């Protein structure tokens, strides 16, 4: 029993807390969940709470804006990418491409080349991103593992470079004046007030979480797990693996497009520099950090990857050093992620050293 | 005739793994393919289940040409393979693994329960391990799980690829006993084995494969008694 092992045992007992939670009576769980959700709706006010505020606040930048521009985006992207990587086991290194498609679709139809109302932008962006997912997936999902990763990597870059070189999409200057959502009663969606966007974003996150939760428990979810665990065996059990991989891609892309659309309406201005390859890597880091295949893990991972660099902004460029250290530490002590998927340790790529 | 394979040619890149193999399985029969490593046994199996595509020749199942049919549709017709080695879902529990077997038929809870019951009478060990993750089972238990999972799909033709591989001698005898038991319930079995003696004793008929050809065929007993087969595969 060495130090590492002891640390693991401690952290394990902490994060298997959710396992203890599931033993609580249903009513207790519901009220606990409800309280948590309400607490999250008050998140823009968290920096005013003693102690918690000191921990969570982001020095030098407005926490509200970090919440909407970074955390909302990363949580949604991690949830969407988790469908592809965590549920179906497909390594996608170009996920930023769908984010870009969603953002540009919203920009094009509400500002650059159209005047559609904001309400239409969400579903249309999702559909277009989904279509992009199907177009990318149809030829490439016959590839496996590393090959798929490389092709998706290329896709992410193609989207960005296309946007950069297309005048219709504003070229390097991008597109501005993207429509804000209409005001709802006291909620005024303006550039200066981020709170309403957080309420909107959190609502979207909850809806996505609910839908994905249902999907995971369905026949589709079972097919995804089978594909992830052993693609050949899944096919031999009668799972149309190609169809379900394509579904994973399409649904992941739709969530990515949704995140892109929300981001575009919040910041009102996008250009190709907002969709760098680095983002794909960070989205993937969020999923892996949180626990591949676990949605609550994806949420925690998305939050951390978005928040940590902002929290340590006063470290200047060294904040990425802090960020890197945290990533390494989590991977040492929790190789399956912060909240692992049940069974992930017995998965197809076992961490051999861990058993000792 | 349940399965009829005619003049099957299969390539891996430019290497011809099967050079015109023909064989058949009658309803209710156990048929075995034996042969040395590299003879094409597993390739034949993978071609019948549909994971490998065919260059030339045909596969007829129950009167229907399935040569070009994707594997998941063959499962619907009743062809189910228990893959070689660790072809189980390691991160799913034993129960979830078995339930994946019923995937093609959809969910009827009553049917599922009785199928589970049936698998557990064949493999009581699996019942003891029901909540354990597939990947944490021993090699023999994983093999049982793979066979049990295939049975859950209620196949008409069960494809078994090296069911005795890596098992202790006592378990091997048990596995062959179970194969006979499965067959007595009316399921036809196509069995690929290195353990030729046991396979020929279990099967009604056998085919001997050598570098992509069928070199001999006949009843299990006939092949067991054949001096050439004895010398080559049964250790003299």
Interface residues (C-beta under 8 A of the other chain):
Chain A: X219 X222 X223 X225 X226 X228 X229 X230 X232 X233 X234 X235 X236 X237 X238 X239 X240 X241 X341 X342 X343 X344 X346 X347 X348 X350
Chain B: X49 X50 X51 X70 X71 X72 X75 X76 X80 X81 X83 X87 X88 X89 X90 X91 X92 X93 X96 X99 X100 X101 X103 X104 X106 X107 X133 X134 X135 X136 X149 X153
